[in-house]
Amino acid sequence: MAGIVLKDYLYVINYPANEEGLCQLEMKYLFHKEIKEKYFFSGKKISPSRSPYIKHSVFVMYCADSLKELMEKLQNSKVAYNDFKFVYFKIADSELGYDEWISCVASLGSVIDGAVDMVNPKIMLGATKVHGQWIFGEFEKNNNHWQEHNEKPNSNSHSLKTRAAKALVNIAVGDELNCKLIDPCCGVGTVVIEAISMQINVKGYEINWLIARKAEQNLAFFGYENVIENGDMHKIKEHFDVAIVDIPYGLFTPITLEKQREIIKTARRIADKLVIITFEDMDKALISEGFEIVDHCHIIKGNFIRTISICH
């Protein structure tokens, strides 16, 4: 079956061109494999809604060399669902045009027993043609609830985008959703909000009193518990599994290279793993503080290019 395995999951992803590296890095830490295409198969189940880049997934239940063979398999297996919706979707290199897709979906839907509910389905089903083969299975769509966080009352023009923040949290924690996470320079709480929405044990520190209050207001706006502390990260005594640091670069408040190095030094002390976002090459500073840099990627926002480094 050309590499398509029953009970695998087909994931379809999409991303802005300037976030391709970030998406690929997130997929690597979620699925433990290098992803180069906009669709892939994995035996690992992850809800599409966990990632800002996964559009949808299909749990592969049947596969066939032709539409006719797939229909026969569904009929012979007496596939039946109550209140189902059959979904039209295609992958990046779909071999079928829209009109042909509509015809194929109608044909497949006709051999499924049960009532259709297009408004409030209990289950969604999907089919596609990939690598010359047809697959059929249970379909799950990204609910994109993270986009609601774009409506937070306080934001900064230089803050990470919500989408990027969510991806960074996934990169930071990977499979360890029960880990302890800290953002010691949390600003208005963009990263903290994404972590707490995923029920991750997270804390945020912000040295500027006014910005810390804005972060607290953002959390309250979404009904989240306040996990923000107005304080100096260098005074933190607690230890964490991982830290996410969007290192200050002096846009509003002057900061020296030495102060940036002190942030890295403290991150080494308080966390086992570091995901750091910088505007300059800080590899030497990271290595000098005992970090091993295991991954890199870049994200672009306007005229700014940010480097994301994963360090242990």
C-alpha positions in Angstrom: 0.0 0.0 0.0 2.8 2.4 -0.9 3.7 3.2 2.7 0.2 4.0 3.8 -0.5 2.1 7.0 -3.9 1.4 8.5 -4.5 3.0 11.8 -1.9 5.7 11.0 -2.9 9.3 11.0 -2.6 11.6 8.1 -1.8 15.2 9.1 -2.2 18.2 6.8 -0.3 21.4 7.8 0.0 24.9 6.5 2.0 28.0 7.5 3.0 31.4 6.3 6.2 31.4 4.2 8.1 33.4 6.9 7.2 30.7 9.5 8.2 27.6 7.6 11.2 26.9 9.9 9.1 27.4 13.0 6.4 25.0 11.8 9.0 22.3 10.9 10.6 22.7 14.3 7.3 22.3 16.0 6.5 19.2 14.0 9.9 17.8 14.9 9.2 18.1 18.7 5.6 16.9 18.5 6.2 13.9 16.1 10.0 13.2 16.6 10.6 13.3 12.8 11.7 15.8 10.2 8.7 17.1 8.2 9.4 18.6 4.8 6.0 18.3 3.1 2.7 19.9 3.9 1.2 16.5 4.8 2.6 13.4 6.5 1.7 10.1 8.1 2.4 9.2 11.7 1.4 6.5 14.1 1.2 9.2 16.9 -2.1 10.8 17.7 -2.1 14.5 18.4 -5.1 16.7 18.3 -4.9 19.1 15.4 -6.0 21.9 17.8 -2.8 21.6 19.7 -0.8 23.2 16.9 -1.4 26.4 15.1 -0.1 24.8 11.9 -2.0 21.5 11.7 -5.2 22.1 9.6 -6.7 18.7 10.1 -6.0 15.0 10.5 -7.6 11.7 9.4 -7.4 8.4 11.2 -6.8 5.9 8.4 -9.3 3.1 8.5 -9.4 2.0 4.9 -7.1 2.4 1.9 -7.5 1.2 -1.7 -5.9 1.6 -5.1 -9.1 3.0 -6.6 -12.3 4.7 -5.7 -14.3 1.7 -6.8 -12.2 -0.6 -4.5 -12.6 1.8 -1.6 -16.4 1.9 -2.1 -16.4 -1.9 -2.1 -14.5 -2.1 1.1 -16.9 0.3 2.8 -19.9 -1.7 1.6 -18.4 -5.1 2.5 -17.5 -3.8 6.0 -21.0 -2.4 6.4 -19.6 0.9 7.5 -22.3 2.8 9.5 -22.4 6.0 11.5 -25.2 8.1 13.0 -25.3 11.8 12.5 -22.1 11.9 10.4 -20.7 14.6 8.1 -18.6 13.6 5.1 -15.8 16.2 4.6 -14.3 17.3 1.3 -10.6 18.1 1.8 -7.4 17.9 -0.3 -3.7 17.8 0.4 -1.1 20.1 -1.2 -0.5 18.0 -4.3 -4.1 16.7 -4.7 -4.5 14.7 -7.8 -8.2 15.6 -8.3 -10.0 18.8 -9.4 -12.9 20.2 -7.4 -15.7 18.8 -9.6 -14.2 15.4 -9.5 -13.8 15.6 -5.8 -17.5 16.5 -5.3 -18.5 13.5 -7.4 -16.2 11.2 -5.5 -17.4 12.4 -2.1 -21.0 11.9 -3.1 -20.2 8.4 -4.2 -18.4 7.5 -1.0 -21.1 9.1 1.1 -23.7 7.0 -0.6 -22.2 3.7 0.6 -22.1 4.7 4.3 -25.1 3.6 6.3 -26.7 6.1 8.8 -28.1 9.6 8.9 -26.2 12.6 7.7 -26.1 15.7 9.9 -24.3 18.6 8.2 -24.9 21.1 11.1 -24.1 19.3 14.3 -22.5 16.0 13.3 -21.4 13.6 16.0 -18.5 12.4 13.9 -16.8 13.7 10.8 -15.5 11.4 8.1 -13.0 12.2 5.3 -11.3 10.8 2.3 -8.5 11.8 0.0 -6.2 10.5 -2.7 -2.5 10.5 -1.8 0.5 8.7 -3.4 -2.0 7.4 -6.0 -4.2 5.7 -3.3 -7.5 6.5 -1.7 -7.8 6.6 2.1 -10.9 6.9 4.3 -11.2 7.5 8.0 -12.3 9.7 10.9 -11.6 13.3 10.3 -10.7 15.9 12.9 -10.4 19.6 12.2 -8.3 22.2 14.1 -10.8 24.3 16.2 -8.4 27.3 16.1 -9.4 28.4 19.6 -6.0 29.9 20.0 -6.9 32.7 17.6 -9.2 34.1 20.3 -6.1 35.1 22.2 -5.4 37.7 19.5 -8.2 39.6 21.1 -6.4 40.1 24.4 -6.8 43.7 25.7 -3.1 44.5 26.0 -0.4 43.9 23.5 2.9 45.3 22.3 3.8 45.8 18.6 7.1 43.9 19.2 5.5 40.9 21.0 5.5 37.5 19.5 2.5 36.6 17.4 0.0 34.3 19.1 0.6 31.6 16.5 4.4 31.7 17.1 3.9 31.7 20.9 1.8 28.6 20.7 4.3 26.8 18.5 7.2 27.8 20.9 5.3 26.2 23.8 4.9 23.0 21.9 8.6 23.0 21.0 9.5 23.7 24.6 7.4 20.9 26.2 7.1 18.3 23.5 5.5 15.2 25.0 6.0 16.5 28.6 2.7 18.3 29.1 3.1 17.8 32.9 6.4 19.7 33.0 7.1 23.0 34.8 7.5 25.9 32.4 8.7 29.5 33.1 8.7 32.6 31.0 11.0 34.9 33.1 10.6 37.9 30.8 7.0 37.4 30.0 5.9 40.9 28.9 2.1 41.0 28.4 1.9 37.3 28.8 1.6 36.0 25.2 3.5 32.8 25.8 2.0 32.3 29.3 -1.5 32.5 27.9 -0.8 29.8 25.3 0.8 27.5 27.9 -2.0 27.9 30.5 -4.6 27.3 27.8 -2.9 23.9 27.3 -3.1 23.2 31.0 0.7 23.4 31.4 2.1 24.3 34.8 3.5 27.7 33.9 4.7 30.8 35.6 5.6 34.2 34.2 7.9 36.9 35.7 8.0 40.5 34.5 10.2 43.1 36.1 8.2 46.1 34.9 5.3 46.7 37.2 3.0 48.3 34.6 3.6 45.6 32.0 3.1 42.9 34.7 -0.3 44.4 35.4 -1.2 44.3 31.7 -0.2 40.6 31.6 -2.5 39.9 34.6 -5.3 41.8 32.9 -4.8 39.6 29.8 -5.1 36.4 31.8 -8.2 37.6 33.6 -9.8 38.6 30.3 -9.8 34.9 29.3 -10.7 33.7 32.7 -7.3 32.2 33.5 -5.7 32.0 36.9 -3.1 34.7 37.5 0.4 33.1 37.3 2.3 36.3 36.7 4.7 37.7 39.3 6.1 41.2 39.2 9.7 40.6 40.0 13.3 40.2 39.0 14.1 36.9 37.3 17.5 36.9 38.9 15.9 36.4 42.3 14.0 33.3 41.3 14.8 30.4 43.6 12.4 27.8 42.1 13.7 25.3 39.4 11.9 24.5 36.2 12.0 21.9 33.5 12.1 24.5 30.7 12.2 28.2 30.1 11.1 30.3 27.2 12.9 33.6 27.0 12.2 36.3 24.4 15.3 38.2 25.3 14.9 42.0 25.6 16.7 43.9 23.0 16.3 47.5 24.1 13.4 48.7 21.9 11.7 50.6 24.8 14.2 50.2 27.6 18.0 50.3 27.1 19.7 47.0 27.7 23.3 46.1 27.4 24.9 42.9 26.1 26.1 42.2 29.6 22.5 42.3 30.9 21.4 39.9 28.1 24.2 37.6 29.2 23.0 37.8 32.8 19.5 36.7 31.6 21.1 33.7 29.8 23.1 32.8 33.0 20.0 32.9 35.2 18.1 30.8 32.7 20.9 28.2 32.9 20.5 28.2 36.7 16.7 28.0 36.9 15.9 25.6 34.0 17.1 22.4 32.5 16.1 23.4 28.9 15.9 26.7 27.2 14.0 28.0 24.2 15.4 31.5 23.5 14.4 34.1 21.0 17.1 36.6 20.0 17.7 39.4 17.5 21.4 38.8 17.5 23.8 35.8 17.3 24.1 34.8 20.9 25.5 31.3 20.4 28.8 32.2 22.1 27.0 33.5 25.2 24.8 30.4 25.3 27.7 28.0 25.0 29.8 29.9 27.5 27.0 29.5 30.1 27.0 25.7 29.6 24.2 25.3 27.1 24.3 22.9 24.2 22.5 24.3 21.2 20.6 21.5 19.6 18.3 23.3 17.1 17.8 26.6 15.3 15.2 28.3 13.2 14.2 31.8 12.2 11.0 33.8 12.2 10.4 37.1 10.4 8.2 39.9 11.6 8.3 43.0 9.4 11.9 44.0 9.1 13.0 41.9 12.1 14.5 38.5 11.9 14.4 36.5 15.1 16.5 33.5 15.8 15.0 30.7 17.9 17.5 28.4 19.6 16.7 25.2 21.5 19.3 24.6 24.2 20.0 21.9 26.8 
